[in-house]
Amino acid sequence: MVIGAGSAGRYGAKAAAKLGAKVGLVETGPFGGLCILKGCMPTKAYLRSSELIGLLKKAPEVGIYPGKQVGIRFDQIKQRKDKLIAEMADDAHKGIIRHPNITLLSGRARFLSDKEVQVGDARYAAEKFLIATGSRAIIPPIPGLQEAGYITSDEALELESLPESMVIIGGGVEGTEFGQFFARMGVRVTLLQRSERILSHEDEDVSEALAEFLRRDGIDLRTGVREVMIERDQEGEWISFEEHEKVQRVEAEVIMLTTGRTGNVEGLHLEAAGVKTHPLGIIANDYLQTTNPNIYAAGDVTGGAQIVNMATYEGDIAGTNMVQGPVRMADYRVFPRAVFSDPEFAKVGLSERDARERGIPVRVGKFPFSDLGKAIITDRTEGFVKIVADPQRGEILGAAVVGAEASNLIHQAAIAMHFRSTLEEYAKISHIHPSLAEIMLYLVDEMIGKE
Ligand SMILES: Cc1cc2nc3c(=O)[nH]c(=O)nc-3n(C[C@H](O)[C@H](O)[C@H](O)COP(=O)(O)OP(=O)(O)OC[C@H]3O[C@@H](n4cnc5c(N)ncnc54)[C@H](O)[C@@H]3O)c2cc1C
């Protein structure tokens, strides 16, 4: 029995069904899961529109003058997104219902014991379970927030028109992507971030580059923010906060929260099944078993990286292990991920900062796009590539790309890492000239002193 038909649940159900199990897949919401309905796909559909606005602004640099005023039809942007995700959800649905070993059940599942769940009025028994119920936005206890009202990414994707101004609280991945989108749509955006840097878990040069991109798009970026509260006076509603010990006030039509997500465990009645949790979700081991070895958990609900490539990977492993016993172990060494800012940021494996904090000796190389032929001729010279390598053998342990096509370029490093390639080995691979991909080769050549 698989609970939740998002990315992790569908992959888990298919893996178990392929091995011959009879699988019940329970879904309480509209079919599709977060990635298709309210996550990766709708946001990236929106970002395509804001990316084009960015390109039009840069067009005069390459001799193209698109006119003074760029017209934005937000209703059309939303309709396009709605149509695309409906088609994707439909395709995913077909992929499940045509499967002979999978029965899709509609309703909210809740454990009655470690062998039985209730879905609506019906009860279903199973030998093994997979919990893949995803995540929900964390709502921080900000004074005055409930009275003032707020939106999360879910509602931001359903706005029918653009507000004039917006305060986004939280400078992580979502805050960065939505902030840039709305700013390019002409919304006055203020972004509040508690730490001194946005994307505070990343390397300092990465955070600084992305902050610069956001500022350039007109975002009023405030860092080191404390004591946020919503106040109301005769003039209207204000968001007040301390910024480096000084009290500041901003006005906004819409408050958007991008303060992280936590696993969906409420209402599952996990106690009945002997499944234990940590503050951000369900505890699972590397076989994706929970504290009850017959019950597995995968995807966002475990409170891990919360990216879809990890949800599908974990779902697949859990689905296999449910049928064959705990035979497959998750390996998190190579997991590329991206922030779809413009220009983008992507990384894989060990970062320079991780290495420093964990005391791992590494060799770090960095190469700017401004020294790359293809970047120069196509006017995409911002950003850099970094490689983190083992100082002795030269094995590539991690990479980061800030710049054009980062979410694609990072796969070169991911593939190299998968095969445990050294810098010397990588340098033997021929790259197309001129291409953005060459940046990786130039950096590797520099690191091994070959150029
Ligand atoms: C705005 C946004 C943008 C994102 N963009 C990206 C991106 O570009 N790239 C990327 O890799 N990741 C992105 N993510 C993250 C990605 O969407 C998630 O990591 C991934 O979709 C999680 O998949 P999942 O299967 O764990 O959960 P979900 O897809 O959320 O599936 C869980 C399912 O369980 C159902 N459910 C919950 N409780 C019950 C119950 N009791 N009974 C039955 N069913 C239940 C839910 O209705 C849901 O359909 C984004 C997330 C957000 C919020």
The ligand as an SDF file (V2000), in Angstrom:
LIG
                    3D

 53 58  0  0  0  0  0  0  0  0999 V2000
    7.1980   26.1260   -5.3990 C   0  0  0  0  0  0  0  0  0  0  0  0
    8.0240   24.8700   -5.5110 C   0  0  0  0  0  0  0  0  0  0  0  0
    8.8650   24.7080   -6.5840 C   0  0  0  0  0  0  0  0  0  0  0  0
    9.6390   23.5510   -6.6860 C   0  0  0  0  0  0  0  0  0  0  0  0
   10.4830   23.4210   -7.7490 N   0  0  0  0  0  0  0  0  0  0  0  0
   11.2680   22.3250   -7.8280 C   0  0  0  0  0  0  0  0  0  0  0  0
   12.1590   22.1650   -8.9200 C   0  0  0  0  0  0  0  0  0  0  0  0
   12.2560   23.0130   -9.8110 O   0  0  0  0  0  0  0  0  0  0  0  0
   12.9270   21.0470   -8.9630 N   0  0  0  0  0  0  0  0  0  0  0  0
   12.8670   20.0890   -7.9800 C   0  0  0  0  0  0  0  0  0  0  0  0
   13.5980   19.1030   -8.0460 O   0  0  0  0  0  0  0  0  0  0  0  0
   12.0030   20.2010   -6.9490 N   0  0  0  0  0  0  0  0  0  0  0  0
   11.2030   21.2950   -6.8530 C   0  0  0  0  0  0  0  0  0  0  0  0
   10.3330   21.4060   -5.8190 N   0  0  0  0  0  0  0  0  0  0  0  0
   10.2450   20.2910   -4.8440 C   0  0  0  0  0  0  0  0  0  0  0  0
    9.4630   19.0980   -5.4190 C   0  0  0  0  0  0  0  0  0  0  0  0
    8.2570   19.5480   -5.9600 O   0  0  0  0  0  0  0  0  0  0  0  0
    9.2220   18.0700   -4.3220 C   0  0  0  0  0  0  0  0  0  0  0  0
   10.4560   17.7130   -3.7490 O   0  0  0  0  0  0  0  0  0  0  0  0
    8.5520   16.8000   -4.8370 C   0  0  0  0  0  0  0  0  0  0  0  0
    7.4590   17.1030   -5.6480 O   0  0  0  0  0  0  0  0  0  0  0  0
    8.1170   15.9340   -3.6560 C   0  0  0  0  0  0  0  0  0  0  0  0
    7.4840   14.7570   -4.1070 O   0  0  0  0  0  0  0  0  0  0  0  0
    6.7630   13.7970   -3.0680 P   0  0  0  0  0  0  0  0  0  0  0  0
    6.2850   12.6340   -3.8370 O   0  0  0  0  0  0  0  0  0  0  0  0
    7.6270   13.5720   -1.8970 O   0  0  0  0  0  0  0  0  0  0  0  0
    5.5170   14.6420   -2.5220 O   0  0  0  0  0  0  0  0  0  0  0  0
    4.2250   15.1350   -3.2920 P   0  0  0  0  0  0  0  0  0  0  0  0
    4.4360   15.2730   -4.7320 O   0  0  0  0  0  0  0  0  0  0  0  0
    3.7580   16.3200   -2.5140 O   0  0  0  0  0  0  0  0  0  0  0  0
    3.1800   13.9450   -3.1020 O   0  0  0  0  0  0  0  0  0  0  0  0
    2.5170   13.6840   -1.9160 C   0  0  0  0  0  0  0  0  0  0  0  0
    1.0880   13.2900   -2.2330 C   0  0  0  0  0  0  0  0  0  0  0  0
    0.5070   12.7050   -1.0820 O   0  0  0  0  0  0  0  0  0  0  0  0
   -0.8450   13.0940   -0.9840 C   0  0  0  0  0  0  0  0  0  0  0  0
   -1.2380   12.8820    0.4220 N   0  0  0  0  0  0  0  0  0  0  0  0
   -0.8330   13.5700    1.5040 C   0  0  0  0  0  0  0  0  0  0  0  0
   -1.3560   13.0430    2.6300 N   0  0  0  0  0  0  0  0  0  0  0  0
   -2.1160   11.9860    2.2330 C   0  0  0  0  0  0  0  0  0  0  0  0
   -2.9020   11.0170    2.9340 C   0  0  0  0  0  0  0  0  0  0  0  0
   -2.9930   11.0160    4.2650 N   0  0  0  0  0  0  0  0  0  0  0  0
   -3.5550   10.0690    2.2190 N   0  0  0  0  0  0  0  0  0  0  0  0
   -3.4480   10.0510    0.8520 C   0  0  0  0  0  0  0  0  0  0  0  0
   -2.7190   10.9190    0.1500 N   0  0  0  0  0  0  0  0  0  0  0  0
   -2.0490   11.8690    0.8300 C   0  0  0  0  0  0  0  0  0  0  0  0
   -0.8210   14.5400   -1.4660 C   0  0  0  0  0  0  0  0  0  0  0  0
   -2.0950   14.9440   -1.9100 O   0  0  0  0  0  0  0  0  0  0  0  0
    0.2160   14.4890   -2.5920 C   0  0  0  0  0  0  0  0  0  0  0  0
   -0.3650   14.2840   -3.8500 O   0  0  0  0  0  0  0  0  0  0  0  0
    9.5330   22.5370   -5.6900 C   0  0  0  0  0  0  0  0  0  0  0  0
    8.6630   22.6970   -4.6140 C   0  0  0  0  0  0  0  0  0  0  0  0
    7.9160   23.8580   -4.5170 C   0  0  0  0  0  0  0  0  0  0  0  0
    6.9820   24.0210   -3.3370 C   0  0  0  0  0  0  0  0  0  0  0  0
  1  2  1  0
  2  3  1  0
  2 52  2  0
  3  4  2  0
  4  5  1  0
  4 50  1  0
  5  6  2  0
  6  7  1  0
  6 13  1  0
  7  8  2  0
  7  9  1  0
  9 10  1  0
 10 11  2  0
 10 12  1  0
 12 13  2  0
 13 14  1  0
 14 15  1  0
 14 50  1  0
 15 16  1  0
 16 17  1  0
 16 18  1  0
 18 19  1  0
 18 20  1  0
 20 21  1  0
 20 22  1  0
 22 23  1  0
 23 24  1  0
 24 25  2  0
 24 26  1  0
 24 27  1  0
 27 28  1  0
 28 29  2  0
 28 30  1  0
 28 31  1  0
 31 32  1  0
 32 33  1  0
 33 34  1  0
 33 48  1  0
 34 35  1  0
 35 36  1  0
 35 46  1  0
 36 37  1  0
 36 45  1  0
 37 38  2  0
 38 39  1  0
 39 40  1  0
 39 45  2  0
 40 41  1  0
 40 42  2  0
 42 43  1  0
 43 44  2  0
 44 45  1  0
 46 47  1  0
 46 48  1  0
 48 49  1  0
 50 51  2  0
 51 52  1  0
 52 53  1  0
M  END
$$$$
